[in-house]
Structure formats: structure tokens, C-alpha cells
Amino acid sequence: MKILLTLLFVLNLANAKNTVPNMEEFIKKVSQNNHLDENVVRNILQAAERKQSIIDAMNRPAEKKKQWHEYRNIFLKEKRIKQGVVFWKKHQEILQAVSKSSGVPIEIIVAIIGVETNYGGNKGSYRVIDALYTLAFHYPKRSPFFTKELEKFIVLTHKEKISALETKGSYAGAMGYGQFMPSSYLMYAVDFDKDGQRDLLNNIPDAIASVANYFKAHGWKKGQPVAIKAQTSKGFKALKKQALKPSLTVKQLNDMGYSTKQVLSPDAKVSLTQLQQKDHMDYWFGMHNFYVITRYNHSEMYAMAVYQLSQEIKSNAQR
């Protein structure tokens, strides 16, 4: 009996995690929680379409897990670097003002927009409502997350006066130059030009300021380093993949055979980032600001791509 009860509990738990919301209950909940007309919410959802291509994209396994040297080559292309310099020079006044007020370097802001949408050249081709509706109501294993994002999107369209049926983004529902999910849009978007609307879809000043605000809100430390290249000594201690959040002291890593040319406080907390090149491993000390970049995308390779792209853009922009 105990085994049967345990099995039933596990099955119920699994089913609870893999259920989708009831449409009418969702409509009432969203309407009541956000003081919206039920018919308005219902009309938006009735116009949404289930897209199998979105489910396929979510289910599509990577052909193989990319190693760092492969991943890097996607973003550190000469064209993307040059386009970043053009974007910087074109929007220099806004970038300088935002960087000064937020403490986030211009090159980091530009690199994020470059990695996310190629400076606005690829902001997504799916209707956001279709993406979020499909994943909330037809993709049980991620339904809880996307149900919340669907609610936030409906609120967002009402609050910011953007089209619920025409707004386009990624297959996961991310939008605009910086690819903000609806919850992040509502929480971190900035009306930089004071026109009464936080427009991350078409307004570049708002998009720039919002990316910077995201980093500021997640604890960016002005003037502090992001990542520092490390070397290993003979007989260094090999470590497993480390957590993204800095948890080891510089002294601990020094004692294990990892060091940097730059002098760091022995008590400073860092993470050890290990990135596979074709024929060797690169080691980096990830500082606090490196961890902040991973709050945008929880991947050390993503954070390193942003950082290295930012340095290439900065170097080329200053020539």
C-alpha cells in the first residue's frame, strides 16, 4: 500500500507539473487580477493560433552541444563587430547618457543588442501571442512558466498600448531589440525619451536604456572588471564545471594552480570559467559583473561571447 500510495503521489505530482490551464479560468483570473475586461482578454486569446513549429522548436534537440570555439564563432564575426561599431557611432549620444547614469559600459549594452538581435536586424518572426498561447496551452512541460508570461503579455499590451495581435518576437515570446520576455519588459523597461510609452520594439533609446537598467537592477558594479584570463601551473588541480555565481576566492584558485597576470585581492570571490578551444582549454576568472551578464542568459558561454564581442567593438570603435 505504501508503495502504491508513493507511486500515486509521484504520478499526481508529474501530472500537476504537466497540466495546462483551463481557458475560461485563465481568462477570469487574468481579468480579475489585472482589472481588465473579460471580453478583451477572451478576444485576444481567441485570435491566437497554435503553431506546431513553435512546439517543434522547443523540442528540437541540438544536433550536438557546441563547444566554446564553435559557439564563439557564431557571434565574434567581423561583420557583427563592424555593425556594432556603426550602431555605437550612430547612437553615441544616447549610449553615453545611458552609460553615465547606469554605470553600465557602452560596449556591453551594444554587445547585448548585437548578440540578441544583430542590432535589431532579427527581432523574431512569430506573433508573440501565438508563441505564448501555444506554449501555455499546448506545451504541458513548460506551461506554468509560459502561462505566467502570457498573462504578463496581455497586461503589457494594455499598459504600454502595443498591439496584442501584431507584436512579433521569438518562438519563446521574447521581444524587441534586447529580446525581453513580458515579465522582464514590465519590470525593467525604461521610457528614456519620455514620450509616455516604454517601447522596446521600435524605440532604440528606450531599448538601450532598458538593457542598461536590467544590468543595473541585477547589481552591475561600475568600473569593475568582467572576466580575467587565467593561466595554469604544472600540476594544477582540474575542477568540474563550476557554478555561475562566484564562490571561490582568488587564493583558493591560486593554491590549486590557477593565476592571473593582473593582481587581484586574495579574498575576492570569483568563478572559474572553463571554455573548450579546438586543442586546449581556456580558463577565466569570472568576476561579479560576469555573473551579472549571466542573469540575462544563464550561460557562461553566452556571457563570454557578450564580453568578448564588447571588447572587439570597443577596440574597433576607438580606432
N, C-alpha and C positions, 0 to 999 in steps of 0.2 A: 504493500500500500504506500509506503514511504517513497519507494522508487517511482510508483505511478504518479503520486502527487508531485514529486520533483519534476518528472517529465512533463506533466501538465503545466506546471509553473513555467518551465523553460519555453514550452510551446506558446503559452499565453504571452510571455514576455516577447518572444520573437514576433508573434502576430501583432502585439501592441506597437512594436517598433516599425512594422512593415504595413501599417494601415494608412489609408488615405482619408482625408476629411470628407464629411458629408457636405455636399454643395450648399444646401439651404442653411444648414447650421453655420457653415463658414460665412455665408452672406450676412446672416443675422449677427454673428459675432463681430465681424468687421464693421458693420453699420453701427452697432451699439457702442463698441469700444472707441470709435473714432467720430461719432456724431455725423454719420453720413447717411444719405437717403438709401434705403434698401434697394430701390429700383435702379438707382445709379450704379450700385455695386453689381447688381444682377445683370444689368445690360452690358457692363464691361466683361463679365465672365462669360456671358452667352455669346459674345463676339470673339472670344478666344478660341484657338484651334489647337487640337492635339497634333503635335508634329513628331512622327516616328524618327525623323532624322535627328531630333534633339535627344531622344532616348538612345539612339544608336551612338551618338557622340559621347554620351555619358558612359555607355557600356563598352565603348571601343577600347580594348586594351592596347597599350603602347606596343608597337612591334618589338621593341626592346627598350630597356631602360637606358637612356642616354648617359654616357659618361661626360665628365666636365668638358673635355676638349671638343666633343660633338655639340653639346649644349651651348658652349661659348660661341661657337662659330655661327649660330643662328642669329645672335644679337650683336656681335662685335664685327659686323661687316663694314667695309669702308663707306658704303652708301648710307647706312644708318648713322654713322658718325658724322658724315658731311651734312646730312639732313638735320642732325641735332645742332650743328653749328649755325645753320641757316635759321632754325627755329629760335635759337638763343638770340641771334642778332636782330631778328625781326621783332621779337617781343622783349627786348633787353630792358626797356624802361619798367615794364610790369614785373619782370623777373627780379630786377634789382630791388624794387619796392617790397615785393613779397618776401624775398630772402632776408632783407633787412629787418622786417617786422617779425618774421617767424624764426629766424636763425638757421633755416634750412638752406644749404648751398644751392645756388642756381643750377649747377651741373647735376645734382641729384634730382631736382624737380624735372629738368629736361630729360634725363635718362629714364625716369619712370614713365613719362609720357611716350618716350621713344620705344621702350620695351613693350608697353601695354598696347599701343595703337599705332606705332610708327608715326608719331606726331599728328595723330588724327586721321591718318590715311586709311585705317581699318578699325572702325569702331563697332563692327558687328553688323550682320545682315538679317538677324532674326528679330521679329517683333518681340519685345520684352514680355508682353502679356502672354504670348504663345509659349515662350520659354518657361516662364514661371508657372503658368497654368498646367502645362504638360508635366513638369517635374513635381508639382504639388499634388495633382490628382491622378497621375498615371505613372508615377515612378516611386513606388512604396518605400524603397530603402532610404531615399533621401527626402521623403515627403515632409517630415516635420520641419526641416530647415527651410525648404522652399515654400512651404505654406506660410511661414512667418515672413519670408521675403515677398511673397505675393501680397500679403496684407500691407506690408510697408510700401510696396509699389503703388497700390491703389491710393493709399494715404498721400504718397509723394506726388502723384499726378494731380490730386486735388489741391494740395498745399502749394505746389510750385507752378500750377497751371500749365502742365505739359500733357501732351496727348497720350492717353492710356492705350490707344489703339494704333498709333503710328510710330511711337518711340521704338527705335531699334537698338540692339546690343548683341552680346554674345549668346551662345546657346545656353549659357547658365544664367542669363539675365543681367550681366554686368553692362554698365552704360558709360558712354561719354569718353572723353579724351583719356581719363585716368581709370576707366573701367570700374566704377564704383557699383557695388551691389546696392539695392534700395535702402537697406538699413544704414549703410555707410554714407550714402548720399544724404539721408535725413540728418545724420549725426554730425557729419564733418564738412558738408558743402558750405561754401562761403560766397556771399554776394559781393564780390570785390568792387564792381563798378557802380554799386548802389542804385541799380535800376529796378529794385523791388523783386527780383527773381534770382534764385540760385540756379543758374543754367550751366550744367556740366556737359551738355550735349553739343552746344554750338558756340558757347561763350568762352573763348580762350582765357581771358583774365580770371573768370570765375574758376575755370578748371585748374589753372596754375596755382591760384590761392588755396584751392581745396586740397590739392595734393600736399602742399606745404603744411596746411592745417592738420591733415591726417598724421603727418610725421611729428608735428609739434605736440599734438594730443597724445601721441604714443611715447613721448619722452625724449625726443631728439635733443642732444646736447650740443649747443652751438660751439663751433671751433674745435670740437673733439674729433679724433681720427675715427675712421670706419673699420678698416682692416689693415693689418701689417704683415707683410711676407715674413715667413719664418724659415729657419734652416734647422737641420737635424745634425747632431753629432754622432760619431761612430758609437754603435751600441745603444741608440735611443730606444725608448720603450714605445712599441707600437700600441696605439689605442683604437678601440672600437669607435664607431660613429658617435659623436658627442651631441648632447642636447643643444638646441639653438641658443638658449639663454646662457650667458656667461656664468660659469660655475667653478672654473679652475683659476687659481691665482697664477700670475706670471712666474712666481718662484716654483710652484709645483711643476709647471711645464718645463722650466729651466732644469729642474732636478731630473726630469725624465728625458732630457736631451734635446729640447726644443728651445730655440733662442731667436731673437731679432736683432738686427743691427741698430735699430732705434732703442734707446734706453727707456725702459718702462718701469713704473713702480712695481716692486716685487709683490705688493699686496693687491695690485689691480686685478679685477676679475675679468677673464676673457673666455672665449670658447675656442676650441681648436677645430678649424675647418680643414678638411682633407679632400682635395679635388684631384681626380684622376686625369692626368695627361696621357698622351699616347704611350710614352715609355717611362714615365715616372709619376710620382705623387707630388702635388703642390701642397704646402702647408701654410696656413694663415692664422694669425691670432685675430679672431673676430671680437671687436670692441663693442661697447654698448650700442653705438649707432648702427653697427652691422645688424645687431639683434632687432633694432627698430625697423630696419628695412624688411626684415622677415615678418613683421606684423602686417605688411602689405600683401605678402605672399609667403607662406610658411615653408620656404625652401632656401637652403644655403646657396644652391647654385643660382637661383633667381637673384638673391641678394648680391652675390658676387658679380653676376652679369650686369646688374644695375650699377654697382660700384665701378667696375672696370670700364663700362661704357661711359660713365660720367667723367672718368679721368681722361679718356680719349677725347671726348667732346671738349672738355676744359682746355686740354693741351692744344687742340686744333683752333679753338676759338681765340686763344691768346696769342697766336702767331701773327 
